[in-house]
Amino acid sequence: MTTIQLMSTNNSIVLLSRLEKLEKNMEKLLKKILDEINNGNKPKDLPLNKFFSKFCALKALDESHPTAKAYKTGFNQFFRFLEENYLEVRNLNELEPIIISRFVRYLKGKQIFSRKRNRWKKLADRTVNSHIKQLRHAFEVVDKVGTQELRESLVTIKRPHLKKNPYIPTDEELAKIPEMLQILRGSVSEDARSLAFIASTVLQFCGRTNALSELRFDMINGLDEGEKPIVSYIGKHGVEQVKGITNGWYRDFLEERREYVREKCDNTQYFFPRKRNGEINHITDEQLRMKFKEFMNICGLPKLTVHNFCYIYATKLYLQGVPPDAIQDILGVDKRTLKYYVKATQQRKKKALFTHLEKVSALPKEL
């Protein structure tokens, strides 16, 4: 037999084995459903723990599946809340919308101990949303009778950064940053130079910290060829972000940094290497945020964060006449999210006030 024939036979064997597994899983599920119907038990009449375990099996076809395990973890939080406050609630029929709304408040106020920061902190909105989503999915597989109110009470919490207006600095405040970068880069201290490189990288690429902390030198195209270098990395939602290194000052700094990293860290490719347990990896996104915050405190701009510069970057691109779809690709966001990044500056507001409002006014210009 030829190699192609062997590959085709192997593929067919794999496909057949997968089909057999799927058929067995379907048979098990059908058997469970038939048993439920024959016994006269509806899901809403089942005890809560049995209902949720059956839901996990239906959701992922197998209770040992990672998806099912993730749902179980979320439901355990709900069971803990019921044990603390509502011991009498045993079945799904006994659940009321007021209990669900109190559970959401319980999640918002719950505190967990963070080992990284060595202090207690509240659950992130993303975590609270995942717990709520899991419960809503579970209620969707129950009979619609009596569960519509429960689903409606599980309103998803909006992320806070979409509600708040970010702090946009003036041009005078931004002028302090390049002066401080020059001072730190010319310093003898390695920590000061490293701080300058971290800050200048954030300002050059204006991306998310979890992507910036993993940047590598081999991601850059055109640095050695003498062309304008371009770096590409995976940003939010797995979208590729492409950004050009147009600043000559930063380009020289990048060359210096690469030579320094090669000497100190066994030729690693990471921009920001970190030695831990004898292995060389990259710094965490939290460490990157803390370093950038330290730099901003030195500049006298404690309000500015890494995420603020995403807004500043998008707004400045928009003012320069860059089309919104191009800004969307550069930031790695969708159209719906882009509107939150482009903000009206004070100069734009004044210009609109005196140039455009006069044209649309219905009042006579002279008496």
HELIX and SHEET records of a PDB file:
HELIX    1   1 THR A    3  ASN A   39  1                                  37    
HELIX    2   2 PRO A   43  ASP A   45  5                                   3    
HELIX    3   3 LEU A   48  ALA A   60  1                                  13    
HELIX    4   4 PRO A   66  ASN A   85  1                                  20    
HELIX    5   5 LEU A   92  GLU A   94  5                                   3    
HELIX    6   6 PRO A   97  GLY A  109  1                                  13    
HELIX    7   7 ASP A  125  GLU A  140  1                                  16    
HELIX    8   8 GLN A  148  SER A  153  1                                   6    
HELIX    9   9 PRO A  160  LEU A  162  5                                   3    
HELIX   10  10 ASP A  171  LEU A  174  1                                   4    
HELIX   11  11 LYS A  176  ARG A  185  1                                  10    
HELIX   12  12 GLU A  190  PHE A  205  1                                  16    
HELIX   13  13 THR A  209  LEU A  212  1                                   4    
HELIX   14  14 PHE A  217  MET A  219  5                                   3    
HELIX   15  15 LYS A  236  GLY A  238  5                                   3    
HELIX   16  16 GLY A  248  LYS A  264  1                                  17    
HELIX   17  17 ASP A  285  CYS A  299  1                                  15    
HELIX   18  18 VAL A  306  LEU A  319  1                                  14    
HELIX   19  19 PRO A  324  LEU A  331  1                                   8    
HELIX   20  20 LYS A  335  TYR A  341  1                                   7    
HELIX   21  21 GLN A  346  THR A  355  1                                  10    
HELIX   22  22 LEU A  357  VAL A  360  1                                   4    
SHEET    1   A 2 GLN A 111  SER A 114  0                                        
SHEET    2   A 2 ARG A 119  LYS A 122 -1                                        
SHEET    1   B 3 ILE A 220  ASN A 221  0                                        
SHEET    2   B 3 ILE A 230  ILE A 234 -1                                        
SHEET    3   B 3 GLU A 240  GLY A 244 -1                                        
SHEET    1   C 2 PRO A 273  ARG A 276  0                                        
SHEET    2   C 2 GLU A 279  HIS A 282 -1                                        
END                                                                             
